[in-house]
Amino acid sequence: MVSRAIQTKSVKIAIIGGSGIYELFEHPRHLILDTPFGKTPRLEIGDISGIPVAFLPRHAKPGSEKVGHDVPPHLINYRANIFGLYSLGVERIIATSACGSLNEDIRPGDIVIITNFIDMTKKRSYTFFDGRPLKLRNGKIVSGVVHVDMTEPYCPELRQIIIDVCKNLGIKIHDNACYVCTEGPRFETAAEIHAYKILGADVVGMTNVPEVVLARELGMCYAAIGVVTNMAAGLQSRVSQEEVLQIFNEKLEVLRNILVEVIKRIPPERKCNCASTIPQE
């Protein structure tokens, strides 16, 4: 259940990522939400520079008070996670994730701002609109077939704020990266990476889809910051989980600095068109 303290304070910004983000919060408290799609993991609610923010650890177990890296990417309940944030009143999501590079100009330790994606996943739940009635925040009931525009899946307004913050902080970024999402939990083969590179992908990861799709279906702004942890298969001798975690953890302080400044710069009202994707009939 949502506590009275949380209900009386609107939370319009959320971060999705790893547990190292917790340190940013002032006056943190937590909750677990029960959604039509299942329970969320433990959500942290707190202030960053006086601004209410929700944090969702995407790999934590649903319904558990414990936060850990316990759920593999192909088994994450993305619908419960995104709908839980939506039910809190969240309008903007900043996601962080580790990714491998397919682009020789993008090296381990670099930061990328994702602009588009290629979906190579296989067995996930990709939509809220599966024909069953869904109640939106405004009380409207949506049912039947819904097709949502995905021409520009990542919010341009939120992306630009992140880019401007990185420039002001002197952080080198790649601000136009195409992300290919694979099923996991295994890493990709060298042949797969070669094919994805031909298709135009710059980085590869396992979590951005359907997360970004679901956020867009509910008219939520979504932007993704990728930390490049390795060159993808075939571009270095081998890929290891230990390497990925090490590089990502080394960049946590940089990520925290970016997130704090971005949250301070987000304007109260949205000027993008992301909300227009909410079904009108």
N, C-alpha and C positions, 0 to 999 in steps of 0.2 A: 504493500500500500504506500501511497505517497503521503509523507508527513505534512502537517498543517504549515510548518515553516517553509517547506518547499512550494506548496501550493500557492502561498501568498506572494511569492517572488517569481516573476516571469523569467524563464531561462530561454533565451533566443539564440544562443551560440553554443555549439558543441564541438568537442575535439574527439576524434576516434584515433586510437593508436596504442602504444605500449605503456607499461606501468610507470616508466620514468617521468611521465608528465605530471603525476600526482603532486610533485614537489612545488608546483606553481600555485596551488590553491591556498587561499586564505579562508579560514573558518569552514573547512570541509565537513560535509556530512554525506551519507550515502543512502541509497535505496535500490530496490529491485522492483521492476515493473512487470506486471502480468499483462500481456497484449493478446489480441486475437490469434497471434502466431506463435505464442509461447512466451516464456519468461526471458527477460534480459539478463545479462551478467550484472554484477554489482556496479551501479553507476555512481560516480562521485559528483557531487554538486558543491560548488564553492565559488569564491570571487577571485578574479584575476584583475588587479588594478581597480578594484571596486566594481567590476562588471560580472554579473552572474554567468557562470559557464558550467556546462555539463561535460563530464569526461566518460567515455565508454571504452573499456579495454576489449577489443574485438575478439581476442583469443581466450578470454576467461569463460569459465563454465556458466551456462545459464542457471539462474536461480541460486547460485552459490555466493556466500559471503566472502569466500576466498578468491583472491585475484591472482591468476597465474597464466602462463602460456600453455594452456591445457587442451584447447580445441584446434584441430588442424584446419587449414583454410577451407577445404572442401566440405567440412561439417559445421561451419559457423552458421548460426541462425540469423542470417542477414536481415530477413524480414522483421523478426522480433526486435533486433537492434535498432533498425531505422524507424520502425513504427513506435518504439518506446521513446525515442528522442522526439519524434513528431508529437506524441501525446503530451510531452512536457511543454510544448510550445516552441520548440527549436525551429528556427528559420534558416540558420546558416551552419554548415558543417565544414570543419577543416580536418582532413584526414592525413595521417602520416603513415608511411610504410617503407619497408626495405625493398629494394629492387636490384636486379642485375642489369648490366649495360650490354646492349648490342651494338652500340655506337662507339667507335674508337676515340671520338672526341669527348666522350662522357666517361669519366674514370672513377674508380672507387673513392669514396669520400665526397664526391660531388653531390650537389643538391639539384633536383629537377622539379619543375612545376609542370604538371601533366595537363595536356590540352585535349587529348583524344585517346580513344582506346580501341583495341582489337580484342574481341572476346573468343578465347579458345577453351573455355570451361565446358563441362559436359553434363553435370548432374545437379545443378543448383536450382533453387527456387528464384525465378528472375522477376516476378511481378506480384503486385498486390491485387491486380485486377484479373482474377482467374474465373470470373463469372459469378462468384458469390457476392452478396451485398457487403460493402465496406462502408463504415460510417466515418466521415471525415471530421476534422476539428470543428467545422462550422455547422455540424449536424446533418449535412447533406449525405444521402445514401447513394453510393455508386455501385452499379452492377453491370453485368454484360461485358462486351468486348470493348477494350480501351486501347488505343494506339497512341503512344506518347512520342513526340518529336525528340530525337537524340542527336540532331545536327551539331549542337554545341553542348555536350554533356556537363562540362565544368563551368561554373559560374564565372563570367568574364569580369564582373565587378570584384568578386572576392579574389580571383587570381591576380588582378592588377594590384590590389592592396598588398598581397604577398610579395609580388615582384618589386614594388616600390620600397617595401620594408627591407628586403634583402639588399637592394642597392644602397639604401641609406646606412645599413649596418656594415657595408663593405663585404658582403658575403657573395662569393661567386656562385651563380646559378645558371642553369640551362632552362630558359623560360618557354620552350616550345617542344615538349617531349610527348611522343606517342607511346602509350603503355599497352603491352600485350598481356592479357591475364590468362594464366594457365591453371589447370585444375589442382595440381599438387596432390599430395604433399611432396612427391618426389621433385627433384630439380629436372630441368629439361635436357633432352639429348642435344648433341652438337648439330644433328641434322634438323631438328625442330628449330633451333635458334637460327640456323642458316635460312630456313624458310620464312621465319617471322621477320628477319632482317630484310628479305626481299619484299615482304608485304608493307614495309615502312615503319616497323616498330623500332623505337629507340631504347626502351627499357622493358624488362619483364618482371612480373610479380604474380601473386596468387590471391590477392584480396580485394582489388579495386572494383571488380565486377562480381556480383550484381550490386554492390554497395552504392555506387554512383547512380545506377539505373533506378534503384528503389527511391533514393532521395529525390531524383528528378520527377518520378511519378507523383510524389506528394508535394511538388512545387517548392522543395527546399534547395537552397543554394549549396553547392558542394564544390570544394576545391581540394586538391591532393598535392601534398609535398612528399616527394620521394627522396630517400637517402640511398645513393648507389653504394652497395656493399661489396660488389664483385663484378668482374667481367663475366658474361654468361658463358655457358658450356661451349667449348670449342675456341673461345677467345682467351682462355687461360687453361692451365693444365688440368685442374679439377675445381669443383665447387663444393664447399663444406659449410655446414650449418654453423660451425664454430667461427668461421671467418665472417659470415653474415652478421652474427650477433656481436662480434667484437667491433666491427666497423660501425655498426648502427649505434652501439653504446658510446663509442667515441664521439659521435655527432650529436648526442642527446643535448648537451649544453647549447649547441648552436640552434637546434630545433626549439628548445625552450625560449631562447632569446627571440627567435622569429615569432613564435606564437604569442608571446606577451605583447610585442609591438603591434602585431596584426590585430589582436583583439582590441587594443586601445584605439585603433584607427577605423574600426568598422562603424559606419554611420548607423544611427537608429533606424532609418527607413531605407528600404531597398530600392535601387533605381534600375536593377536588371529586369529581365523578363522571365526569370526562373519560375515565379509563381504562376505564370500563364499556362504551365503544363498541367495544372490541376484540372481534372475532367469537369466540363461545364454542364454536362447532361447526365 
